[in-house]
Amino acid sequence: MLRALAVDDERPSLEELLYLLTADPRIGSVEGAGDATEALRRINRALESGPDGPEAIDVVFLDIQMPGLDGLDLARLLTGFARPPLVVFVTAHEDFAVQAFDLKAVDYVLKPVRKERLAEAVRRAAEQRGTAPRIPVHEPDPDQIPVELGGVTRFVPVDDITHVEAQGDYARLHTDRGSHLVRIPLSTLEERWRARGFVRIHRRHLVALRHIGELRLDAGTVSLVVGGEELQVSRRHARELRDLLMRRP
């Protein structure tokens, strides 16, 4: 059973988060804090109490944009402790996901918070704390990839993805209709989608051969036009890419 702390400066959002966490059977207890300073005081008491003490906290569900000390500031402070609680960010803003991952966040949940999405974050926290039962996982549909947009999970066809850009241990999927950030390393997608015609052209980019519009050579440098965007090809990958394009029917 996880002991949780929810932190949000907006009272309605905090009350909703507390309600959803209380309803999860894996949450043994949950408290609320209206700002990061109050949360830090509560976490300090938890750390003084020890991991098995009565004040202990296992996981913090943390908003990012708050007056004064914000959620990212608090998470950075926690990295300095020997055994800090886990952190799950709960925010209305997608833009901070890479920073959150760099701070070793367990998950990044977008508002408005859905019960099913929050339950997944609790599951991840429980697994890291070693309290989660092992449940068989169904294989995902290989023709689609789930992305989160405005608190709603949508399924993007892999064939619609023109190229993928590495952002830390996240990846940004580009399509003709926009882009989506997913918590999957580029190396994982490269291995998973190699047979679907995706090829690495740079340490930061993976492209779909079917969406390459132009191959440009200029003074020894190679670039591609993919989805209307020009991408540089590294020298390391240029020869392999030319061979693949020559073999295309």
Rosetta blueprint (number, residue, H / E / L):
1 M L
2 L E
3 R E
4 A E
5 L E
6 A E
7 V E
8 D L
9 D L
10 E L
11 R H
12 P H
13 S H
14 L H
15 E H
16 E H
17 L H
18 L H
19 Y H
20 L H
21 L H
22 T H
23 A L
24 D L
25 P L
26 R L
27 I E
28 G E
29 S E
30 V E
31 E E
32 G E
33 A E
34 G L
35 D L
36 A H
37 T H
38 E H
39 A H
40 L H
41 R H
42 R H
43 I H
44 N H
45 R H
46 A H
47 L H
48 E H
49 S H
50 G L
51 P L
52 D L
53 G L
54 P L
55 E L
56 A L
57 I L
58 D L
59 V E
60 V E
61 F E
62 L E
63 D L
64 I L
65 Q L
66 M L
67 P L
68 G L
69 L L
70 D L
71 G H
72 L H
73 D H
74 L H
75 A H
76 R H
77 L H
78 L H
79 T L
80 G L
81 F L
82 A L
83 R L
84 P L
85 P L
86 L E
87 V E
88 V E
89 F E
90 V E
91 T E
92 A L
93 H L
94 E L
95 D L
96 F L
97 A H
98 V H
99 Q H
100 A H
101 F H
102 D H
103 L L
104 K L
105 A L
106 V L
107 D E
108 Y E
109 V E
110 L E
111 K L
112 P L
113 V L
114 R L
115 K H
116 E H
117 R H
118 L H
119 A H
120 E H
121 A H
122 V H
123 R H
124 R H
125 A H
126 A H
127 E H
128 Q H
129 R H
130 G L
131 T L
132 A L
133 P L
134 R L
135 I L
136 P L
137 V L
138 H L
139 E L
140 P L
141 D L
142 P L
143 D L
144 Q E
145 I E
146 P E
147 V E
148 E E
149 L E
150 G L
151 G L
152 V E
153 T E
154 R E
155 F E
156 V E
157 P E
158 V H
159 D H
160 D H
161 I E
162 T E
163 H E
164 V E
165 E E
166 A E
167 Q E
168 G L
169 D L
170 Y E
171 A E
172 R E
173 L E
174 H E
175 T E
176 D L
177 R L
178 G E
179 S E
180 H E
181 L E
182 V E
183 R L
184 I L
185 P L
186 L H
187 S H
188 T H
189 L H
190 E H
191 E H
192 R H
193 W H
194 R H
195 A H
196 R H
197 G L
198 F E
199 V E
200 R E
201 I E
202 H E
203 R L
204 R L
205 H E
206 L E
207 V E
208 A E
209 L H
210 R H
211 H H
212 I E
213 G E
214 E E
215 L E
216 R E
217 L E
218 D E
219 A L
220 G L
221 T E
222 V E
223 S E
224 L E
225 V E
226 V E
227 G L
228 G L
229 E E
230 E E
231 L E
232 Q E
233 V E
234 S L
235 R H
236 R H
237 H H
238 A H
239 R H
240 E H
241 L H
242 R H
243 D H
244 L H
245 L H
246 M H
247 R H
248 R L
249 P L
